[in-house]
Amino acid sequence: MNLITVSGSPHLHGDQSVKKIMWGVVIAMLPAFFVSVWYFGIPALLTILVAIVTCLVAEYLMKRYILHEDASLSDGSAVITGMLLAFNVPSSLPWWQTMLGAIFAIGVAKIAFGGLGKNLFNPALVGRVFLLVSFPVNMTNWPVPTPNHWVLVDAVSGPTALGSLKESLAKGEMIDKISATLPSYQNMFMGQIGGSLGEVSAIAILLGGIYLLYRRIITWHIPVSYLLTVFAFTGIMYLVDPTHYIDPVFHILAGGLMLGAFFMATDMVTSPMTYKGMLVFGFGCGVLTVLIRLWGVYPEGVSFAILIMNATVPLINKGFKPKKFGEVRNG
Amino acid sequence: MKTFKIGGVHPNENKASANQPIEVVPVSKIVFIPVSQHLGNPAKPQVEKGDIVKTGQLIAKGDGFISANVHSSVSGKVLKVEEVIDYCGIRRQSIVIETTEDVWEESIDKSAQIITECTLTSEAIIEKINENGIVGLGGATFPSYVKYKIPEGKKPEFLIINGVECEPYLTADHRLMLEKSREIMVGITILMKGLKVNKAMIGIENNKPDAIAKLSSLTSEFPGITVHALKVKYPQGAEKQLIKALVNREVPSGKLPMEVGCVVQNVGTAFAVYEAIQKNKPLFERVVTVSGKLLSKPSNLLARVGTPITDLIEMAGGIPEDTGKIIIGGPMMGRAASIIEAPITKATSGILVMTTKESKRITPVSCIRCGKCITVCPMGLEPYLLAKLSEAQMWEEAEDDRIMDCMECGSCQFTCPSARPLVDYMRVGKNKVGQIIRNRKN
């Protein structure tokens, strides 16, 4: 026998690791990835690749030369950032703009805060908002999805469901008339609608979300409270005035809500630590999303809602502590 | 099925020795008996170099209220009374005895006959528990008789018997429950009498159905005792968690189980009480699980206190080639031994031999704020935060966030995907905060 090791307890470690969690998230994003490539073709694939590669290179260089740390990329977090960023842009976005967004996401939202685990805001969303304010035209030009459409350039473009709704409402049209021009729920569920790469198909995101829940990478608290809040809030508005407010099912399926609720609001680093806090966080995201969608300038409010709620996370963590053992008086 | 409500983890059980009957370890040539094998003051040695002692003879006397007597586990000649380094590398005053033929004190009843009747009064029982050096055998080694000195204004309602054995690998209590069932039941009845309660509950994790069945089958003969199967979840065997599971009461922060009318005792202790009261046998031997993936013969061994750890490993097949770490106790809360020739004590419930690979810690990475440590903490604490406060030496904040409630069960560190050394920080923090609290009182 050689020398023996001496260390403090516990002497066992479970099978969880950051690496496993991050690659688990990547696996969960695969259904949405395939759907986006199916509908948007080669440009979608290229956008995703450019985003991932840029994130990896940016993370490597900045970790090495700015943070002076071990520049290992194996934790997979940069892949997630790249993929999520690509999921949040239209497939027609010029490649160099995607690159800029990726560099901004990694550099400003992640490395500037000290790297993985220390960032306050979701890097992919920061990258997306950066692109939205920098290149508003390119970021709101949505290619029309065409199944199995393998050409390099997106030809036709059109608005998103939320965009056309907002536009029509602004013109003073009534919901019953607008509804006819909107995509069917079936198409919204399957993904045959205009929109960012990864957000179009509710079913693909749901599949990924179920996988995340099954692997216990996320818990139900944030997605459920987020979606329920949106459903309840828009439902109340619909009941109050169905001529000006569309039904809640539309709001659940449209835009980036599903993607946001399952993949971005649940980001461990930028969401609260306790179940109670998560419920509050999801509620806040829901309220803000609806406020922006119904009364804001932008048709979509998911990114802003989550980013604003990210900023409240330290406060939520302080205010919503776990119930400590022995705190309640025994009756 | 009953269990505690918040937190908990599920490490692999690895109870390889569960079907191995208890074997007796031959008496070693030389034994080292520390005078401090319990919580509280070390006992005062009553023998000198050259004295001849018998097995079961008092060799060190408990010093003060929280202390315990120590008896010789062998018969032979006292070689010396001096400091011997224990398995952690700490010097402890010990009585070193060279053994001769095993002669027991005449008062001890060595027969196998089970004596059910006990006519002693409550006070006499407690005094006898004290005399025989009985301490909690679950791991904390708190002198048992102290638990029966009920403070003014408190009234015990339940005696809770801990047969949970939630640590992976360990099977000593399991075997004891199977092989000494009746003795344990008598021991519990005696403890109930000592405590003046008429209800006792035995909690056993559901991965020991044979032990549950065996003890349940005896409950008709022993009124007042009930057996409860508990969900397999670590740390089910922690005192506060066990009380929560069985009687649904929470012991308040910093308080003892008596606060909610409970006294908790390990099954091993109940057996030791049986032997002390009915057989006049002091506590000088115990069952120790010797286990590990590499061992050729994982075993449950009845060993005399003071026997070198290496002798027990030898009985279980010898120290394997690829040994990386030897743990005294369970893998979740046990301590790694640095001196493996050191003796076992009343506290030694297990000896685990880990492979080189199992022995190395995973390199920690940044906290990703996943909150899993909070989810699994059975005390409802925020381990990530307490570790951070401890790292930043923010002791007041750590105290406010209840660092002293941490029992170092290790669930947080076990779960942490970033493999952060959370419990290390907890220990440092508890140490410092404990000092601050003591200074404030003085």
Boltz contact constraints between the chains, C-beta under 6 A:
constraints:
  - contact:
      token1: [A, 1]
      token2: [B, 319]
      max_distance: 6.0
  - contact:
      token1: [A, 1]
      token2: [B, 323]
      max_distance: 6.0
  - contact:
      token1: [A, 4]
      token2: [B, 325]
      max_distance: 6.0
  - contact:
      token1: [A, 4]
      token2: [B, 326]
      max_distance: 6.0
  - contact:
      token1: [A, 5]
      token2: [B, 324]
      max_distance: 6.0
  - contact:
      token1: [A, 5]
      token2: [B, 325]
      max_distance: 6.0
  - contact:
      token1: [A, 5]
      token2: [B, 359]
      max_distance: 6.0
  - contact:
      token1: [A, 6]
      token2: [B, 336]
      max_distance: 6.0
  - contact:
      token1: [A, 6]
      token2: [B, 338]
      max_distance: 6.0
  - contact:
      token1: [A, 7]
      token2: [B, 336]
      max_distance: 6.0
  - contact:
      token1: [A, 8]
      token2: [B, 424]
      max_distance: 6.0
  - contact:
      token1: [A, 9]
      token2: [B, 333]
      max_distance: 6.0
  - contact:
      token1: [A, 9]
      token2: [B, 334]
      max_distance: 6.0
  - contact:
      token1: [A, 9]
      token2: [B, 410]
      max_distance: 6.0
  - contact:
      token1: [A, 10]
      token2: [B, 332]
      max_distance: 6.0
  - contact:
      token1: [A, 10]
      token2: [B, 410]
      max_distance: 6.0
  - contact:
      token1: [A, 10]
      token2: [B, 413]
      max_distance: 6.0
  - contact:
      token1: [A, 10]
      token2: [B, 414]
      max_distance: 6.0
  - contact:
      token1: [A, 11]
      token2: [B, 327]
      max_distance: 6.0
  - contact:
      token1: [A, 11]
      token2: [B, 331]
      max_distance: 6.0
  - contact:
      token1: [A, 12]
      token2: [B, 11]
      max_distance: 6.0
  - contact:
      token1: [A, 12]
      token2: [B, 331]
      max_distance: 6.0
  - contact:
      token1: [A, 12]
      token2: [B, 414]
      max_distance: 6.0
  - contact:
      token1: [A, 13]
      token2: [B, 362]
      max_distance: 6.0
  - contact:
      token1: [A, 13]
      token2: [B, 414]
      max_distance: 6.0
  - contact:
      token1: [A, 14]
      token2: [B, 414]
      max_distance: 6.0
  - contact:
      token1: [A, 14]
      token2: [B, 415]
      max_distance: 6.0
  - contact:
      token1: [A, 16]
      token2: [B, 417]
      max_distance: 6.0
  - contact:
      token1: [A, 17]
      token2: [B, 417]
      max_distance: 6.0
  - contact:
      token1: [A, 18]
      token2: [B, 365]
      max_distance: 6.0
  - contact:
      token1: [A, 18]
      token2: [B, 368]
      max_distance: 6.0
  - contact:
      token1: [A, 18]
      token2: [B, 417]
      max_distance: 6.0
  - contact:
      token1: [A, 18]
      token2: [B, 418]
      max_distance: 6.0
  - contact:
      token1: [A, 21]
      token2: [B, 417]
      max_distance: 6.0
  - contact:
      token1: [A, 116]
      token2: [B, 366]
      max_distance: 6.0
  - contact:
      token1: [A, 117]
      token2: [B, 366]
      max_distance: 6.0
  - contact:
      token1: [A, 117]
      token2: [B, 367]
      max_distance: 6.0
  - contact:
      token1: [A, 117]
      token2: [B, 368]
      max_distance: 6.0
  - contact:
      token1: [A, 268]
      token2: [B, 368]
      max_distance: 6.0
  - contact:
      token1: [A, 268]
      token2: [B, 369]
      max_distance: 6.0
  - contact:
      token1: [A, 268]
      token2: [B, 370]
      max_distance: 6.0
  - contact:
      token1: [A, 269]
      token2: [B, 368]
      max_distance: 6.0
  - contact:
      token1: [A, 269]
      token2: [B, 369]
      max_distance: 6.0
  - contact:
      token1: [A, 273]
      token2: [B, 371]
      max_distance: 6.0
  - contact:
      token1: [A, 273]
      token2: [B, 374]
      max_distance: 6.0
  - contact:
      token1: [A, 274]
      token2: [B, 374]
      max_distance: 6.0
  - contact:
      token1: [A, 322]
      token2: [B, 374]
      max_distance: 6.0
  - contact:
      token1: [A, 322]
      token2: [B, 380]
      max_distance: 6.0
  - contact:
      token1: [A, 323]
      token2: [B, 380]
      max_distance: 6.0
  - contact:
      token1: [A, 324]
      token2: [B, 380]
      max_distance: 6.0
  - contact:
      token1: [A, 324]
      token2: [B, 402]
      max_distance: 6.0
  - contact:
      token1: [A, 325]
      token2: [B, 250]
      max_distance: 6.0
  - contact:
      token1: [A, 325]
      token2: [B, 379]
      max_distance: 6.0
  - contact:
      token1: [A, 325]
      token2: [B, 380]
      max_distance: 6.0
  - contact:
      token1: [A, 326]
      token2: [B, 250]
      max_distance: 6.0
  - contact:
      token1: [A, 326]
      token2: [B, 251]
      max_distance: 6.0
  - contact:
      token1: [A, 326]
      token2: [B, 252]
      max_distance: 6.0
  - contact:
      token1: [A, 326]
      token2: [B, 253]
      max_distance: 6.0
  - contact:
      token1: [A, 330]
      token2: [B, 249]
      max_distance: 6.0
  - contact:
      token1: [A, 330]
      token2: [B, 260]
      max_distance: 6.0
